[in-house]
Structures are given as structure tokens and as C-alpha cells.
């Protein structure tokens, strides 16, 4: 899946929104900077997973938010399995 929300500002917005949404979905908001980093890393994880599932195409801005949020939720879930709920 090609995530193409736009320039660097758009990527930061996608990361921030996705990290915030993932925090709300999982009940574990970690602060502005952590949510941003989590959302950006989640975008890579989500894109990778969607690619493995054979889902491809250009996601656009809102699609990038959805993919990044799914990736961030997966990251939070994995961290809870590995480190336990804090």
C-alpha cells in the first residue's frame, strides 16, 4: 500500500492523528510526542501489513490515517503482550 498524504506537514498530521486515535481506541494515550512517533511508526507497520494482505493502491490523506491507526493499534497491542499493561 502506498501511503501518500502529501508533504512532511501532512505526514506529521497523519502521525499525530493516528497516534491519538490509537490511544483512544486502546485507552492508552502516551502524550503528544509519543502519540506522534507511534502514529508515524504505525503508518509503516500498517502499510507493511496491508501490503502482505495484498491490499494495494494509493491511500490518500484519510486512508493514510486509517492505515496508520491500524498499525499503531497493532504496535500498542504487541507492546502490551511483550511488556504487560502499564
C-alpha positions in Angstrom: 0.0 0.0 0.0 1.3 3.4 -0.9 0.7 5.9 1.8 0.8 9.4 0.2 -0.8 12.0 2.4 1.4 14.8 1.0 4.5 16.6 2.4 6.2 16.5 5.7 3.5 18.5 7.4 0.8 16.1 6.2 2.9 13.1 7.5 3.2 14.8 10.9 -0.6 15.4 10.9 -1.2 11.8 9.9 1.1 10.5 12.6 -0.4 12.8 15.3 -4.0 11.9 14.4 -3.3 8.2 14.0 -1.4 8.1 17.3 -4.2 10.0 19.1 -6.8 7.7 17.6 -4.9 4.6 18.5 -4.5 5.9 22.1 -8.3 6.5 22.3 -9.1 3.0 20.8 -6.8 1.2 23.2 -7.2 3.5 26.2 -3.5 4.3 26.4 -2.7 7.9 25.3 1.0 8.5 25.9 1.4 12.2 25.3 1.8 14.4 22.2 5.3 13.3 21.2 4.8 9.6 21.9 1.5 9.6 20.1 3.1 11.3 17.1 6.0 8.8 17.0 3.6 5.9 17.5 1.4 7.1 14.6 4.4 7.5 12.3 5.8 4.1 13.1 2.2 2.7 12.9 2.0 4.1 9.3 4.9 1.9 8.3 3.6 -1.1 10.1 0.1 -0.7 8.7 1.4 -0.2 5.2 3.6 -3.3 5.5 0.7 -5.4 6.9 -1.7 -4.2 4.2 0.9 -5.0 1.6 1.2 -8.5 3.0 -2.5 -8.9 2.7 -2.4 -7.9 -0.9 -4.2 -4.6 -0.4 -2.5 -2.1 -2.6 -3.1 1.4 -4.0 -2.8 5.0 -3.0 -4.5 5.6 0.3 -4.6 9.4 0.2 -4.7 11.5 3.4 -7.7 9.9 5.1 -6.8 6.4 4.0 -3.3 7.0 5.4 -4.8 7.9 8.8 -6.8 4.7 8.8 -3.8 2.5 7.8 -1.5 4.3 10.3 -4.1 4.0 13.1 -4.5 0.3 12.5 -0.7 -0.1 12.5 -0.4 1.9 15.8 -3.1 -0.2 17.4 -1.2 -3.3 16.5 2.0 -1.8 17.9 0.2 -0.9 21.2 -1.2 -4.4 21.4 2.2 -6.0 20.8 3.8 -3.8 23.4 1.1 -4.9 25.9 1.8 -8.6 25.1 5.5 -8.2 25.5 5.8 -5.7 28.4 2.4 -6.1 30.0 -0.2 -3.3 30.6 1.2 -0.3 32.4 
